[in-house]
Amino acid sequence: MKKIRVVLPLIIIFCLGILFSAPSQQSGPAQSTKPIEQMVAMRDAVKLATSIYLPPGEGPWPVLLIRTPYGKDTQAMTSSMWTSKGYALVVQDCRGRFKSEGQYRPFRDDHTDGYDTVEWIAKQPWSNGKVGMFGASAMGITANLASIMNPPHLVATFVMVARSSIYHQSNFMGGVFRKELNEMWLKRQNAADTLADTFKHNIYDDAWFGPHEMPKHWEKVRVPAYNYGGWYDIFSQGNIDNFVGLQERGGGLAAGNQKLIMGPWAHGRIEEVEYPANSVVNANQEAMRWFDYWLKGQDNGIMDEPPVKYYVMGDVTDKKAPGNEWRTAISWPVPAKITSYFLTAGGGLSQKMPAEQESANTYQYDPKNPVPTIGGANLFLKKGPMDQRATGERKDILKFATPPLEAPIEVTGRVIVELWAESDAPDTDWMAKLVDVYPDGSERLVLDSAVRARFREGFDREVFMKKGEVYKFKIDLWSTSLIFNKGHRIAIHITSSNDPRFDPNPNTGKPLRADEETRVATNTVHHDRAHPSRVLLPVARVYNGNGH
């Protein structure tokens, strides 16, 4: 397959303090006016460095707020785009970052600091009292956190590629520490010392996580939010979950006034696969329409459009293949038949239940020789639907695949793997990948996730395994929308490591990062009549043999 020309869907994402831009999407002039600089006091008297960009002429104006840990000056590079349209723009350094006072505790204080800043803005003579929050990644998270405090003058938010759960999406997935995402990001933020708190709270602690977990506060959020996410993004499920939760359970104007867009994008550029030019969306233009409606009252038709817009990915090598197109929906998830594909002896994947009384595969997992991460929803590493053959020939990866498909199959929604498995260790990890196998043999990663065995009965408790006992595990792969083309094979890969995306389990059963001790685990995956390991695929459509 040919190397891609990557198109980033977002105009500007300052995740990690690095500027990513897509020239084909840029609109609006660059920064042209000097800001008013102020130190704004929070409720505890800590002052945060704040830049204010005002439109020409006489106010007051509606205001857009961006709160960032990456430096407010970098975030204001498109200030003239907003001020030229009659918006004041306020950009603020988060507590403890750059010119702001206080201690930097990533995202621990942004709920109250966001509230205080919104209400401070509402009192300024240049503000008309209507405030919107805007941002991608960390800036999207700060917008979400402010919204759960329900500031009276916050009117709407536009949130790109941001989590809804710190525990289940950001710090951990399936109870497994997201090593690549957290360690590298915190080191760049000079906040690696906060990792000790993360390790300490590997077991879910509501007192620690609860104040920042969006699902616990959806009823308190009263503003319309536009969630903008990508299928290969590190926080893809976060945007979806926030849309669904707020659309159904939000307070005030939140319920029924949410928007969701999901495209074939990652947190940065994707590798090895090129999606058509129609996959590009101008994020700034969408944000402008959103705020024009909610902050200015312009009836521009955005709320007459279906609430959900999503890109159905398809075979990128076959121009006649179905998919690679936008669809709309009135809600999420879209209608789909949950279809079981069972793991079978000999590496098969079938809709028929296994007939064997006993059938299993066994491998040894050595934490000192983990399976390397190849693509997926990464932050710093190469990302996207990369070819999994790059992991090499390994005995600790089990592969199960359908025969070549006789007709295209569309999978749209959340994908779950149910695994019946055992280990001779008290604790280990189970990893699953959904893979699109092309006719040329390339194994394109679609989704991947993990579960730590000790958390199989809940993330707020540890229950260790006993040698010789078989247990049922659930692996939440999150969501996608993809048409597996005719002649392709749907595959599931099972292993126990994916490093450095996930922190390798030492198999000892000790607390997270307790010491350097490791042991080799003998892990067995069962796939027989009594232990029907399977993947549950939301099949939205089965095409005929001609792809129609």
HELIX and SHEET records of a PDB file:
HELIX    1   1 CYS A   15  GLY A   17  5                                   3    
HELIX    2   2 PRO A   23  GLN A   25  5                                   3    
HELIX    3   3 LYS A   72  GLN A   75  1                                   4    
HELIX    4   4 SER A   79  THR A   83  1                                   5    
HELIX    5   5 ASP A  110  ALA A  122  1                                  13    
HELIX    6   6 ALA A  138  SER A  147  1                                  10    
HELIX    7   7 ILE A  166  ASN A  171  3                                   6    
HELIX    8   8 LYS A  179  ARG A  188  1                                  10    
HELIX    9   9 ALA A  192  THR A  194  5                                   3    
HELIX   10  10 LEU A  195  LYS A  200  1                                   6    
HELIX   11  11 ASP A  206  PHE A  209  1                                   4    
HELIX   12  12 GLY A  210  HIS A  212  5                                   3    
HELIX   13  13 MET A  214  LYS A  220  5                                   7    
HELIX   14  14 SER A  236  ARG A  249  1                                  14    
HELIX   15  15 ALA A  277  SER A  279  5                                   3    
HELIX   16  16 ALA A  283  LYS A  296  1                                  14    
HELIX   17  17 ILE A  302  ASP A  304  5                                   3    
HELIX   18  18 GLN A  388  THR A  391  5                                   4    
HELIX   19  19 ALA A  453  PHE A  455  5                                   3    
SHEET    1   A10 ILE A  36  ALA A  41  0                                        
SHEET    2   A10 LYS A  47  TYR A  53 -1                                        
SHEET    3   A10 ALA A  88  ASP A  93 -1                                        
SHEET    4   A10 TRP A  61  THR A  68  1                                        
SHEET    5   A10 SER A 127  ALA A 136  1                                        
SHEET    6   A10 LEU A 154  MET A 160  1                                        
SHEET    7   A10 ALA A 225  TYR A 232  1                                        
SHEET    8   A10 LYS A 259  ALA A 266  1                                        
SHEET    9   A10 VAL A 308  VAL A 312  1                                        
SHEET   10   A10 GLU A 325  ALA A 329 -1                                        
SHEET    1   B 2 PHE A 172  MET A 173  0                                        
SHEET    2   B 2 VAL A 176  PHE A 177 -1                                        
SHEET    1   C 5 GLY A 348  SER A 350  0                                        
SHEET    2   C 5 LYS A 337  THR A 344 -1                                        
SHEET    3   C 5 ARG A 534  VAL A 542 -1                                        
SHEET    4   C 5 ILE A 409  SER A 423 -1                                        
SHEET    5   C 5 TYR A 471  PHE A 484 -1                                        
SHEET    1   D 6 GLY A 348  SER A 350  0                                        
SHEET    2   D 6 LYS A 337  THR A 344 -1                                        
SHEET    3   D 6 ARG A 534  VAL A 542 -1                                        
SHEET    4   D 6 ILE A 409  SER A 423 -1                                        
SHEET    5   D 6 ALA A 521  HIS A 526 -1                                        
SHEET    6   D 6 ALA A 360  TYR A 365 -1                                        
SHEET    1   E 4 LEU A 398  ALA A 401  0                                        
SHEET    2   E 4 ARG A 489  THR A 495 -1                                        
SHEET    3   E 4 ASP A 429  VAL A 437 -1                                        
SHEET    4   E 4 GLU A 443  ARG A 452 -1                                        
END                                                                             
